[in-house]
């Protein structure tokens, strides 16, 4: 039951946005809808935890991995819906967004969430492909939302690069179908493929998986296929940047993990692990280089997303309970922290009307609340205790040391330190200093503040203590992906 | 069936050698018709009822609606016929012949059986994939990039038909719908690019760096 209501709520809200989206109170309705969505997600997880058996229902397949991703999506979507209320209201007042466009925004927002939920829930790998392609198509409009030269350029590059990536993923999907058909099966259901994975032709599976990891890796923002990401994240409307970074990248990663489970069953862990480590470490390297030289606030955050996707990929690539637990905890922590940061960046850019970090000073005086939370989020993102990202990074590092992979652990540490310094240096200097005379102190709305508090609470609490049910869920996820 | 595959291979060469938009779109349409014919034959040989529907859809959408849509955009925005060559048609043709050779070797490696038809299908499919990429990279007009993408997709479709007798019906339909929607959306963005950048030359999309 929860399964269908999870999908119906965004669908219903999308339709409602078409009809009454231009009304000023729709933001509040939307947020209420996502409160319901979040509670659905929680009930769904609770029901699953009582009977933690994977099950199929119609087109859907649910196991602990699905539950975990659904939970992450509903959490971030709820925060984004809360934040959108005040953000869009201010955009309207500044004449950047008309009433009609605001309805259009909510329509896209809901479809986007719906597509991501579908991607994590469908059983059929072909439909998974379709859902992920749909996320690109929908979010392209959120990237090109302001219809300026910059945003249209970003949207075009996003569409073209991700379409090519996704076509390679389709090739991989077809090759997997072919591999399965050689053993006599005709199906693209993940549950069937996974059950028969032992009999697959290992060479063909390896070959097919390369297309999958390059294809979906493009959407996950793994370097060197990440080139669309900084443009799209920086040009999208701010709440959508949070969704792109916090959720979209992870949804693509989910697809890679699903295939990874089949590959590991067939050819063993080594192949999958090497690819994940390779792409992960390369992403960290690229991110470290570009974060150092970054001037644009939202691009800085975008490159930091590439870093964190890299860390998660390395965690998954290392394997073992500790690294996997760390990787998934990191995934949740990053989704929350990065959304917080993009919300903060959205408020800052709105108040200052500029992106360049060198010309932004005194945020704490202009936006006291945002400034404070932005600073906390910055340290969380950089991997500072007591936030949850510190904890998960330590888990991944410890697992690398424990395995004796000193090279991996060493380069992880090096890149994380460089990025830590660059992040705090670049973004930190915006917070303090005198208020520029041309920027008046701005008002911050209650819903936006609640979104900040909600997200920060998550990363702080998870930093000191993982609540029992979540801990059980994470352990189940680790068990599911244990093969990895 | 082999002749149709050769025909598809030829259209791939014709696509990179095309000098004007109407030739590009026309060749693409021909390619779609050939692909549809291939799907019909596959269905005739017992591929199942679903493949008939796919073939008809292919004929209507890729052989009719999409080419029409693309030519209409071209006419409406009054773009020049020039494709914006980064690499001349002659060089591109040479390159694509080389790609076809590579594809032949490659499909020999991954389909090591005696099945010659499968090998030729694989060659044609991978050539289409590479040629599509080539068009996307070496033609600087936004519309040409859309066609490059579609050609890549044709390659995948061909491979799908040859390998697995097509994907499951539901998936195939969904993929089709998806491709259709994505062309429409790319079309919307072509209009926007044309309005903002006064032209559809993507080499002008160079503002975002770092």
Interface residues (C-beta under 8 A of the other chain):
Chain A: X124 X126 X127 X129 X130 X133 X134 X136 X137 X140 X141 X144 X147 X148 X149 X150 X152 X153 X154 X155 X156 X157 X159 X160 X163 X164 X167 X170 X171 X173 X174 X175 X177 X178 X181 X186 X187 X188 X203 X204 X207 X230 X231 X234 X235 X290 X293 X294 X295 X296 X299
Chain B: X110 X129 X133 X136 X142 X145 X149 X152 X153 X156 X159 X160 X163 X164 X165 X167 X168 X170 X171 X172 X174 X175 X177 X178 X181 X182 X185 X186 X189 X192 X193 X196 X197 X202 X205 X206 X207 X208 X210
